Amino acid sequence: MLVIECKGYGVRRSHTGAWTRVIDGAEQPLRENPFEQAQRHSKELRKILEPRLKKAFPGLDHFPFACGQAVAFPLSLAGDVNLPLDVPWAVVYDAKDLGNIRECVMESFRVRGGAGTGKTVLAMEAAVRFAREGGRVLLVCFNRSLGGYLKIIIDARDTGTGSVTADSFHRLCARANFLLNSRNLAVPEDEEQKAAFWDSEAPMLLLQAVEEKKLGPFDAVIVDEGQDFASSWWDVLEEMLAEDGRMLVFYDPSQRIFKKGDSAPPAVGV
């Protein structure tokens, strides 16, 4: 669930940090920071929806949607608004985005949610929808068992004219190796060497397969369990994107099992 607070002409942030609006040539203060306003509306909407959902679905014990906020300035350019330095550009839309607002919203998106909030369900649904638009989609996770489950569920869905490749990251690396060398991976037996192999060497095989055009590119890359992905893996996944491709990442830092780096790619800021 994405709540977008839309502001009219003349809204900007002054050099003192106060938000104002120009009315009849005079600068008037806004009652609330637009980004805080979007967050407040998101919480209010959740309070309204939650009891209705529980009434409609008696077995539901949690809010089933991940929530996000953004602010739109459809009559201004973001560079003229004097945005705070800590505001990610990925959650700001302006006049130049009006012609392709859907693409802007969906280009790169990060969804953070706790256990049981439906991240995996959303990831699968996003993959199917992108495929039904005719896209080639990669749906990838960390856990091998979950990867197998995703493949079974996706294979049973109607993906229209597109396609979805669903698997765990390391099984994807193994597939890349087979495409390159026509043989299975030679994984070290020593536990320390094995860990280093899967963290560093195997992803390079995936990158090589992408560079040699044996795998990908994909119109959309959707990542589940993003909290367990190593920082260097995001570079590989981004290389798998087609031009103007989109990346969606679902993650939960509290479920992080392996200390591999950042919980989500730095380029994705929601």
C-alpha positions, -999 to 999 in steps of 0.1 A, spaced: 0 0 0 16 32 -12 2 66 1 12 95 -21 7 130 -7 1 154 -36 11 191 -32 -1 220 -54 18 248 -70 41 270 -49 49 245 -22 86 245 -13 110 243 17 126 276 27 162 281 36 153 278 73 138 243 67 102 254 70 76 243 45 57 271 28 32 277 0 28 308 -22 -7 322 -21 -16 354 -40 21 362 -42 26 358 -4 45 330 12 24 312 38 36 284 62 23 249 58 8 233 89 27 200 83 58 186 66 45 169 35 65 137 42 53 135 77 18 142 64 21 112 40 32 90 69 3 102 91 -22 95 63 -7 60 58 -11 52 95 -47 66 95 -56 46 64 -42 14 81 -64 20 112 -94 23 90 -86 -8 69 -74 -31 96 -108 -37 114 -126 -41 80 -101 -67 68 -103 -86 101 -141 -86 98 -140 -98 62 -113 -124 70 -119 -137 106 -87 -157 106 -65 -127 98 -43 -117 128 -21 -90 111 -23 -63 86 -16 -81 53 0 -52 33 34 -36 34 30 2 37 50 30 21 48 68 16 58 93 -11 52 129 -20 43 143 -54 48 178 -67 30 176 -101 32 214 -108 69 218 -98 103 203 -104 118 185 -74 151 205 -78 131 237 -71 115 225 -40 146 225 -18 141 189 -5 158 179 28 190 160 22 177 129 40 148 124 16 154 96 -10 146 107 -45 128 74 -51 99 87 -29 95 120 -47 76 126 -80 74 159 -99 61 175 -131 85 156 -153 70 123 -140 34 130 -149 35 112 -182 48 79 -168 39 80 -131 32 43 -130 67 35 -143 82 59 -119 65 44 -89 74 8 -100 109 14 -113 127 6 -81 109 -3 -49 119 -16 -15 93 -31 8 101 -36 44 78 -58 65 79 -80 95 72 -118 96 38 -127 84 31 -94 66 27 -111 32 60 -101 16 64 -134 -3 28 -133 -15 33 -97 -28 66 -107 -45 49 -136 -63 19 -114 -73 43 -87 -86 62 -113 -107 30 -126 -123 17 -91 -131 49 -80 -147 49 -112 -168 13 -107 -178 24 -73 -192 47 -93 -215 79 -90 -194 107 -115 -186 108 -117 -148 133 -131 -123 119 -139 -89 148 -148 -66 152 -155 -29 179 -166 -5 165 -199 10 167 -229 -13 135 -244 1 116 -212 -5 131 -210 -40 116 -244 -48 82 -234 -34 82 -202 -54 89 -222 -86 60 -246 -79 35 -218 -73 47 -197 -102 46 -226 -126 10 -231 -117 0 -195 -124 -10 -180 -157 18 -156 -167 3 -146 -200 27 -137 -228 56 -132 -204 77 -156 -183 89 -159 -147 121 -176 -136 118 -184 -99 147 -198 -79 171 -192 -50 201 -170 -57 227 -199 -53 207 -223 -75 206 -195 -100 245 -194 -98 246 -231 -103 224 -228 -133 247 -201 -147 277 -224 -142 260 -252 -162 252 -228 -190 288 -217 -191 306 -250 -186 280 -278 -191 288 -293 -157 278 -291 -121 295 -267 -97 326 -279 -79 318 -268 -44 347 -271 -18 341 -295 11 358 -273 37 331 -253 55 350 -220 55 360 -224 18 325 -234 10 311 -203 26 336 -181 7 327 -199 -26 290 -192 -23 295 -157 -11 320 -145 -37 330 -171 -65 295 -184 -74 280 -149 -80 309 -142 -104 298 -172 -125 263 -157 -126 277 -123 -137 298 -141 -164 267 -158 -177 249 -125 -179 278 -108 -197 280 -137 -222 242 -134 -227 235 -169 -216 211 -157 -189 189 -127 -188 183 -98 -193 151 -95 -173 125 -67 -175 120 -70 -138 140 -86 -110 120 -93 -78 139 -102 -46 124 -119 -15 145 -123 17 166 -93 6 180 -90 42 202 -121 36 217 -109 3 254 -98 3 262 -63 -8 281 -75 -38 252 -96 -50 231 -65 -58 256 -54 -85 251 -88 -102 213 -85 -100 214 -50 -114 234 -63 -144 207 -88 -150 182 -60 -157 173 -50 -192 174 -13 -201 147 5 -182 142 -27 -161 127 -26 -126 138 -40 -93 115 -48 -64 130 -59 -31 112 -74 -1 131 -77 32 129 -78 69 161 -68 89 148 -86 120 148 -119 101 184 -115 90 203 -148 94 236 -141 77 257 -110 82 265 -104 46 262 -66 42 234 -42 35 198 -53 39 188 -39 6 205 -23 -24 215 13 -19 200 24 -52 165 15 -40 152 40 -15 116 33 -4 
